Amino acid sequence: MDRPPRKTTRALARVLALSLALAGACVCAMAAEPLALEAKIPLGKVEGRIDHMAIDLAHRRLFVAELGNDSVGVVDVEARKVVQRIGRLRTPQGLGYLPSLDLLFVANAGDGSVRLYGGAQYGEAGRLDLGEDADNVRIDAGVNRVLVGYGAGAIAMIDPASRRKVVEVPLSAHPESFQHDPDTHRIYVNLPDARAIAAIDPATRKATLWPMQAGGNFPMALRGAAQQVVVVFRSPARLGVFAMADGASVASAETCGDADDVFADAKRERIYVSCGDGFLDVFDAKDVRRIARIRTVVGARTSLFVPELDRLFLAVRANGSEPAAIWVFRPGS
């Protein structure tokens, strides 16, 4: 068999080497991607806004507050499909799942109720009427309390065993996102109408206000190891970092607009911000430097980062040709 000329052989070798180098570069680029879209889980015929989410880790179920649909979608994360829909709600906003009692708590803005669902078929398991505009829900498993923000300004503490409100902490304005420190049980609350953050002492149940210069502070996350409160403002669109101890400003950076959720990835020391203007922003938490801006869909502003699954779930409302879905992002190393 005739051998190819030496020049041809050298040319082929150079092409092969270049191809391998490019392939290696592509692999490195993919590995370095802070968030990679892994899947889209269709929600079916869901119209209007989608609000917050919660997770049942044991059964790999994601709960989605389909606010505009007056329903909660139950998504099997592994099968990547909706397996049930809880209906007849009244503008559901906040969700919380309590594993010890296998209970889902749904806060409804429309009638101020918190409705409970349990068991394999998510049957009705109770109801509390708080008054008006029941919003965000948090589970403080350390003290066996369910926390709900509502009304013109209050945090209700609910005993899940008796299913009664046992404590109410008054606030100066309606609470948006709030977080509790699992170590100290201190609660930090965004009060955008008061342009402030409230820090609630667990012993006295009194709130201390930290005035804010920016407005529209809706999303909040905690960085426990760094003892920091992370807040995203809408006017102007900025990410702010504050000391847990006294609210002192630590850092600030520009971010995407109309943010509604923010999460801290402790493993990678990153911060994820989901925005209604159609972007996800990724920050290096150490120096509060934006390292990526990922295009999504206008209106997709609520999300849930689940460290145990190492996934970020983004709620995408129906928008033109884009159907309602949960977009699943895998964080890069």
Secondary structure, 3 states (H helix, E strand, C coil): CCCCCHHHHHHHHHHHHHHHHHHHHHHHHHHHCCEEEEEEEECCCCCCCCCCEEEECCCCEEEEEEHHHCEEEEEECCCCEEEEEECCCCCEEEEEEEHHHCEEEEEECCCCEEEEEECCCCEEEEEEECCCCCCCEEEEHHHCEEEEEECCCEEEEEECCCCEEEEEEECCCCCCCEEECCCCCCEEEEEHHHCEEEEECCCCCCEEEEECCCECCCCEEEECCCCEEEEEEEECEEEEEEECCCCCEEEEEECCCCEEEEEEECCCCEEEEEECCCEEEEEECCCCEEEEEEECCCCCCEEEEECCCCEEEEEECCECCECCEEEEEEECC
